[in-house]
Amino acid sequence: MLVLAILVITVAVVLVLRGIDVRIILLGAALLLGALAGDIRPIVREFLITFSNEKFVVPICSAMGFAYVLKLTQCDVHMVRVLTAPLSYVRFLMVPGVVGCGFLVNIPVISQASTAVCLGTVVVPLMRAAGYTSTAIGATLLVGASVGGELLNPGAPELNTVAAKVGCGPREVVPEIVPIVLPVLIVTGLSLWLLTRLRDGSAVPPPMEAKVEHVGGVNYLKAAVPLIPLAILFASGPPLNFFTIEPEWVAAADPSGKPSPYYSSRLIGFAMLIGTLAAALAGPGQAKGCMKAYFEGAGFGFTNIVSLIVTASCFGKGIEAVKLADHLGDLIAAYPGLLHPLAGFVPMAFGWVSGSGMASTQSLYGFFYEPTLALEQDPKAVGAMVSVGAAVGRTMSPVAAVVLMCASLTGAKPLDLVIRVCGPLMLGLTVAVLLRTFGLI
């Protein structure tokens, strides 16, 4: 059964790499793995449970709805203009500067493709005016939009996956993400900067005569709107606890008086609704279309994100059924030092194949949970490593939507972008894994 299970997974990987939709592959592979184990009923139950699980649906769909409202009201573009304004004066720092700006934009705008679009409208002309090649621009945009900024947003699906398994709120996972994703960001950004200088350094940048055109006309009120849900989420919970949002607003306690298990996920939806209202007030000319945009974004989130969570959950259940997770647990138990390297690089490989960091985290985090507890390690910290590794794999996947979007925005070839970012990303993840393995972060 183990050999046949590995064969099924290998065929699934090949089919995904050949461009077949990852959802049908994950679901089909899950059913085959269930059949090998002699029972496909757990796969079907997992599909139905996850399909209707509001711990995923509410935060993800509301966050994507808010992202669509930001796009309609152009609040995201004004935020990008504020962040990128200094870059027109420091061409030498443009590559790390754009990576940093993309990372920051991706925090409130959790969709990588949406981040690339709103960032690209400003930085692509800016970098072209500075003499950068299409490949350099696309690679810089790709790393900034996808290296893991969304993991600092409690609405990110990866955080909800970890939180649901651990039994905590998504906000409690964010502090574990920071010490892992920052080394990846810094090392990757600096490595990409050096690589760009080595490969494209012979080009002499022309004078930047159009800089005012790309950074002028900033509406600071609109630029602040994307940060409102984040401010609400962080200020209303630990460790800040500036105020508390009463449970009756989002999820009343059950008759026994116990807090609702859905409070954390619904609180994210509540914060995104407040942000949507703020965007409508900041852009009254587009206010009448805000709710339509919100529900269009929610539909996009269900179609493109929740659907992946559902099928990835089924795939994970199939792997669990054929006992592959037990073999991984035995390996970690025998060699405890492999816990963090495996937690980083295995999701990275799956993210590279599937083009989805979320699918990788959803499929694989459960396999590390029990071994983590057995070694008396923090499951949130290991979940953070899994999430960051998955984000790295997605960023260098030739089938990832954000890679294709960055290629489209810059006119570069997707494969050229993947080749350019692969080395810096691998180096960044390796540094983070080593730092965590040796207890330095």
N, C-alpha and C positions, 0 to 999 in steps of 0.2 A: 504493500500500500504506500509506503514511504517513497519508493522509486516512482510509482505511478503519479503520486502527488507532485513530486518535483518535475516530472514530465509535463503535467498539466500547467504548472506555474511557468515553466520555460516556454511552452507554446503560447501562453497568454502574453508573456513579455514580447515574444516575436511579433504577435499580431498587433499589439499596441504600437510597437516600433514601425510597423508597416502602415500605420495611420488609421486603423479601425477604431471606432469610438471606444474610449476606455470604459464607459459605463457598461456596455453590453459584454465586453470582455471580462470585466470584474464579476459581473453577475453570472455569466456563463461558467466561468472558472469556479465560482463559489458553488454552483449547483453540481458541477462535476466532482468537486472535492467532497461535497456532502454525499453524493452517490457512492464514492469510494469508501466513505466511512459507514455506509449502509443506512443513512437517514438524511433526507434533504429537508425534513420538516423544520429543524432549527434555522436553516437558511431562509425559508419562507417567513418564519416568525420574525427573524431579525429584520427582514425587508419591511414588514408591516409596522413593527415597533419603531424603527428608525424613521420611516416615512412620516409618521405622525408624532414624532418626539419634539415637543415644543422647546426643549432645551437647545435644540439646533435651529428649528424653524424660526422662532421668534427673534433671537438676536441676529441671525444671519440675514434673514429677509428684511428686517427693519434697518440694519446697517447698510445693505445695498440700496434700499429705498432712499435713505438719507443721502447716499452717494449720488443717486440720480437727481435728487433735488439740488444738491450742490452744483451739479453739472448744468442743470436748467438755469439756475440763478447766477451762474458763473462765480460763485463764491470760491470754488476750488482754484480757478484761474487767478483770482486776486490774491489768494494765499500764496500761490506759486510765484507771482510777481514780487511779493514782499520778500520771499526767501531768496529769490535769484537776483534781485536788484544789485547787490554788491558784486556779483560775478562779472558783470560787464566791465568792471574796472580792474579785475585781477585775472587776466587770461591765463596766467601761469598756474593758477589754482582752480581752473574751471572744471577739470575732471573730478577731483575729490569734492569740489564744491557742489557739482550737480548730483553726485552720488549721495552726499549728505542731504541735499534738498529733497531728493527723491525719497530717501528714507523717512524724512520728517513728514512729507506729504502722504506717504503710504500709511502713516499711523491713523489719521482720521478717515482716509479714503482706503478702506481695506482691500479693495479690488486692485490687483497689480496692473491689469490692463487699463483700468480707469485712471490709475495713477500715471501710467505711461502717457496716456492721451493728454491729460490736463498739464502734465509737466512738459511733454513734447511740444505743445503749441508755443511754448515760450523759449525753451532751451535749444530746440533744434535750429531755429534761425540764429540764435545767439552763438552757438558753437560753430555753425557754418561760417558766420561772419568772422569768427576767430581763426578760421583755416583748418578746422578738424575734418577728417575724412568721415564718410558715411558710417563705416564700420566702427570708428572710434566713438562717434556720437551715439550710435545704436547700442553699443556695449555699455557706455556710461549710463545711458537712460535705463537700460535693462537692469543693471546692478542696483541702481538707486531705487527703482520701482519694485524690485522683487526680492532683495536680499533679506528682508525680514522685518521691516518697519511695522507691518500690520500686527505682528505678534505683541506689540506694546499696547494694542487696543483690546480691551476686554471683550469686544464683540467678535474677535477673530475666531473662526470655527475651530482652529487647532487648540486654542485655549479652552474652548467649551468641551472638546474631546477629553483633554487632560482633566479638567475640573469635574466632569461627569464621572470619570473613573475614580478619581481620588475622593470625591465627595466634598468639594469645596466650591467657592465662587471663582469665576474666571479672573477677577481682580487679584486674587491671591496667587495666581500663577505668574502674573506679570513680573514681580520682583525677581523670580527665578530666571526669567528670559533675559533680563538686562545684562548680567555678567557674561552670558554666552554670546548673545547677538552683537554686542559692541565690539569684542575682538574680531569677530567675523567681518563686521562692517569696516573697521579700521584697517585691518590687514588686507582685505579684498580691495578696498578703495585705493590704498597706497600702492598695492601691487599693480592694479589696473592703470593707475597714473604712470608708474614707471614703465610698464609695458607699452603704453600709448606713446610715451616720449621716445622709447627705443624704436618702435615701428613706424611712427609717423612724425618723428622729430625733425625730419629734413624739410618738411613743409614750413614755409615762412608765413606766419599769420599776417593777413593784411590789417590795416587800421580798422578799428571798430567804429564806423561812422554812424551806425544805426542803433546804438545802445539805448538812447532815450526812447526810441519807438517801442522797445520791447519791455521796458520796465516802468514806463509812465502810466498815468491814469489809474493809479491804485485806489480802490475803495477799501479803506482799512476796516470799516464795519463789516463788509462782506468777507474780508480776509480773516476776520476773527470767528466767523460763524462755524467753520469746520471744527474748531476746538471746543465748542460748547458742550457736546455730549461727553467728550473726554473729561472736561472739567467737572461735570456733574458726577460722573462715575467715580472718579478718583477722590473728589472732595467729600462724597457721601459715604465713603467706606474706609476701612483701615488701609494705611496707618494714619491718614490725615483726620478723618472723622470730624470735618468741619460742621457738618449737619447730617441729619438722617431723613431719608424719604420714608414716610410711613408706609407700612406694608399694605394698608387698605387702598393705596393708590394703584398698586400693581398686582398684589396677590394676597388676599385676606387669609388669616390663619384658619386651619381646619377646626371643626367643632371641639376637638380635644385641646385646643390652644397651642398646638405645635406650629412653628413657622412653616410657611409653604415652601416646599422644595423648589418651587419655580420662581422664587423671589429674585434670585440673581439674574436669571435669563430674561425675565420680564422687565427688570430694572434697566437692562440694556435697551430693550425696545422703547421703554418710557423716555430714556435719555435721547434716543434718536428722534422720537416724536417732538420733543422740545427743540432739538436742533432743526427739525423741519419747519416748525413754526417760526423760529428765529430767521431762517433763510427766507421764508415768505415775507417777513417784515422787512428784512434788509433789501429785498428785491421786489417791491410791490408791483412792478410791471409784469413780473412772471408769477405772481402769487396765485392766480387762478389756475395755473397748470401744475402747482406743486403737488397736490394730492394724487393727480394722475401719474405724475413722474414717480412719486413715492411707491405707488402700487406696481408700476412698471418695473421699478428697481427690485421690489420684493419678488415679483415673478421671475426676473432674471436670476436673482439669488437662489430661488427654489430650483429653477431649471438647471443652472450651471454649477451650483455649489451644494445644495442639499441633495440633489440627485447623486452627486459623487460621494457624499457622505453615506447615503443609503447603500449604494453598491459596494463601496469600500468596506462598510461594516459587514456586509454579507460575505465578502472575500475573506475578511479577517475571521469570521465565524467558520468558514470552510477550512481555513488553515488550522484553526483550533480543533476542528473535528478530526483531522487526520494526524493530530498530535505533533505537528511540526513545532508548535510553541514549546512543547515539553523538551524537545531536543535543544532549542535555544536556551531554555532555562537551565538544562544540565550543563551546557557549555559555559554559561556565565557562573554557575555554581562551582565548576571545576577551576575556572580562571577568572576570579572576580575583577581583575584588572581590565578585562575586556568589556565590562558593563558600559562605560561611557563611549569607548570607540565604536562598539556595535550600535549603541543608541544614536550615534551621530551618522555613521557611514551606511548602515543598512537602510534607514529611511531616505538618505540621500540617493542611494541607488534606485529605490522604488520611485522617488520623486522624479528622477531623471527619466525613467521609463514611462511613467504615467503622465508627466507634465503637470502634476498637481501635488502641491505640498500638503494640502488638506487631506487628499485621499491617502497619501503615504502615512500621515500621522494617525488617521482614523483606523487604517488597516493594521498598523504595527505597534502602536503604543501599548495596547493590551498585552502584547507578548513580553514586554519588559517590566510590566507592573509587578507581577508576583516575584520574579527574581530580584527586583529592587527591594521589595519588602523583606525577602529572605536575607539579603545582605545588610539590612537595616539602613538603607539609603533613603533619601527623600524622594518619593515618587514624583513630586512636582518638579524637582530639579532634573530628573531623568526625562520627564515629559517635555521640559524646556529644551533639552538636548535633541530629543526626537523631532520636535517642531522646527528647530533651527536647521537641523540636518535635512529635513524634508524641504524647507524653503530653499536651501542651497541647491538641492537636486532639481527642483522646479526651475530655478533660474538658469540652469545650463541644459535644460531639456529642449531638444529640437521640436517637440510637439506641444510645448507650453504656449498658452494663449498670449502671455506677455511677451514671449520671444517673437512670435509672429507679429504682434502689434508693433513692437519696437522696430522690426525689420520693415514693416509697412510705412511707418512714420519717417524713417530715414532713408529708405531706398537701398538698404543693405540686404545681403543674403542671410537668412536665418542661421545657416550653418556657419557662416563667417562670424556671426555674433557669438554663437556657442563656443567656437574655437577660441575666440578672444577672451571670453570670461571664465572659461573652464579652469585654467591654471590659477588665477587669483582667488577664485571661489574655493578650490580645493585647498589652497594654502591657508586661507582664512579659517576654514572649518578644521583643518588639522591643528592649527594653533589653538583654537578654542577647545578642542578635544584634549590636547596635551595639557593645557592649563587646568581643565576640570579633572583629568585623570590624576594629576599630581597635587590636587587640592589647592591650587593657586587662585582659583575663582570659585 
